[in-house]
Amino acid sequence: MNIVGLSAFYHESACCLLQEGRLVAAAAEERFTRIKHDPRLPVRAFRYCLEAGGLSIADVDCIAYYESPVEKLARQLWAGPPRGDGELAWLDPGRPLRAIGERLGYDGPVAIFRHHESHAASAFFYSGFEEAAILTVDGVGEWATTTYGHGRAGAPPTLELLEEVHFPHSLGLLYATITAYLGFRVNSGEYKVMGLAAHGRPRYVAEVERLLEDGPGGQFRLDMRYFDFLQGQAMYAPALCALFGRPPRRPDEPLEPFHRDVACSVQAVLEAMLLRKVRYLAARVPSANLCMAGGVALNCVANGRLLREGPFARLFVQPAAGDAGGCLGAAALAHTRLAGGRPPLPALRHVYLGPAPAPGEIAALVAATGLPALDFRGREGALLEAVADRLAAGKVVGWFQGRMEFGPRALGARSILASPLEPEMQERLNAMVKKRERFRPFAPSVLLAHAAEHFAL
């Protein structure tokens, strides 16, 4: 049985392939088009998944789509009529299915699952846990913004969502609103706020707490006086600017201590709310295991605190936790529906699921550029020595090996490498190589045998 999971038409469109319940391939469309967070139908990613499985389109038994277009339309209409003719195309519930038929040339069955159901399945079915509590948190799916669930591997397997928080009340949209207020782009700048938070102090926690009211059980509410994402042009209302006593930062303005402190404060409030809610979830689902997905689950700083201070002994976060990873969950749900049992997926130990060009292809490409090149094919030891020498000399290395990672993190397959021994290296990389804000962090990479010397594990 060949099942293609597909997420598209909001942001981070992606495809994956399950063959007999085994995850064979997964890739985001942005990796082929070079358009960051490309939301369009993932035609190139779809083509790659078929190639990886040795399939033609006639071999696909089912396409699993990650959210309900009809329920999503209901929420969009509730939020208000479209502000211009250009938005009318997004308010068409038949668009995804038509695009699958017309653009992909597929005329077989399409299984549709709800957005947070796909998130939950993308975490639980790939965790390796026999049973687990499940928490999904993002901006919004159809109506849900947060769900609490329980997964069991039995026969048949069950994945039950026990409670939902509904739009417009959303931790993801709270964080996105502060992201916009701080001058970063919504849906792509939230991780910048997380990084900026480390450089500030939580001086505005009281102000941020006024935006968010805790509720009974798993519930919470936003004070909508401070928000304008329902029908306005900005995420925030004038009342939010008045609350902080400062106008919003323009993207070209310098970052001041005030901005760092606001970032630190919203991060602190997010962590505190998540910690309260996982304690509530543990009371409802007495498990040692917690699975998380949804865009907020990419906040690794919050995840670390949940594991240190929360009630669960083990935490699995689906690595492509945002909308791209919804295709994994939709495919697993389709397999469960069609096969009558849980897909035989082992614990997800890596996400090297993308294409891997052959060394000969790369050599030909390099030769065509006319640039000077050293050829280390068949001499891995010499290659590693040459790279280590360059890193020790303060050089920056682009590292490309094996299959491409699935998800937003560079994990050594497509990475920039540099030595942290030079005090100015972070600023140099940000300014000259990445061309981004100077505060942005880089991930450390160490040998497993030495990990405990550097990290509190």
C-alpha positions, 0 to 999 in steps of 0.5 A: 500500500502506497500512501502519500501525505500532503500539506499545502495552501497555507505555508510550509507545503510538503509531501511524504510517502508511506510504503506498507506503513514504512516512511520512505521519503518526506520533503518540503516544497521550499527545498526545491523551489527555494521559496521560503515557506512555499505554500503552493501545491508541493508538485516537486516534493510529490514528484520526488516522493514517487521517485524515492519509492520507485512509483508511478502515479498509478501506484498511489493507493491514497493521498492523505490531506492534512486538514478539512478545507470545509471546516477551515472555510467556516472559520475564515468566514466567521472571522470576517469577509475577505478584504479584497478580491485577491483573497477570494481564491483562499476561500474555496473549499474545493481548491485543494482537491481540484489542485490534486487532480489537475496539478498532480494528475491524480484521480484516486481516493483522497482521505481528509483529516482535521488539522490538529488530528494530523498534528497529533498523529504526526507526533504519536505514530512516529514516537515509538511509544505504545501509549502517550499523552499528546499536546498539539499547539499552533496558531490555528487549524480549522477551529482548534488552536490547542488540543489535548489527547491520548494515543494507544498502540493497541489493536485497533490503535486509538488516537483520541483528542479529549479537549480543544481550545478554539480560535481566536484564543491561541498561544501561537497567535499570541506569540505571532502578535508579539513577533509582529509588534517586534518588527518580525514577519509572522509565520517565519519570525517567531523563532527569532523572538525565541532567540532574542528572548535569551538576551533580555529580561522578563520586565514586561511579564505583567503586561503580557499576562494581561493579554492572556487569561488562564481558564479551567482545565485546558482552556485559556482566552486572549483579551481580544482588545489587544489583538487585530488579527480577525479583520485588521491589517496588523496582528496587534490593536492600538491597545497593545501599543498603549499597554507597552507604551511604545509604538511597534518596531519597524523591521529596519529599526535597531533592536533596543533593550526594550525589544529584547525584554518584551521577547523575554517576557512573552517567552516566559509567559508562554513557558508558564502557560504550557507548563500549567497545561501539561500538568493538567494533561498529565492529570487526565492522561496518567502516562510517562510519555508526552508527544508534541506537535504544532508550530509552538512545539518548535519552541525548543526552549519551552520544550526543555523546560517542560521536560525539566519541570513537567510531570512527564518522564519522556518527551517526543517532539515531531521534528517537522512540528509545523504544518509541513509535518502534518503530512506525516500524520495524515499519511499515518491516519490514512494507513490506519483507516485503510489497513485497520491497524497502526502503521509499523513505524519504528521510533523516528530516529532521524529525518534524513528523508529528502533527496541525495544527489549522487557524487558524480552529479555533484562533481559534474556540477562543480566542474561546470562552474569552472571553480577550483575544486579538490576531489576527495571521492573515495578518500573520506579520511582525507576529506575530514582532515581537510575540513577539520584543518579549515575549521581550526583555521577559522574558515567557514565550511558548507557541509553537504552529505547524504539525504536532505533533512525534513523540517526546519533544522539543519542537522548536518546534512545541509549545514554551515560549519564553523569553529566556536573557538573564535569569539567573533565567529557568531557575528561574522557568520550572521553578518557576512554569511547568513546576512541576518540579525547579529543576535541569532544563535547557531546550534552546537555540534559535538561528539556523542561521547563528549556531550555530557561535558558540554550539556546538562543531560 
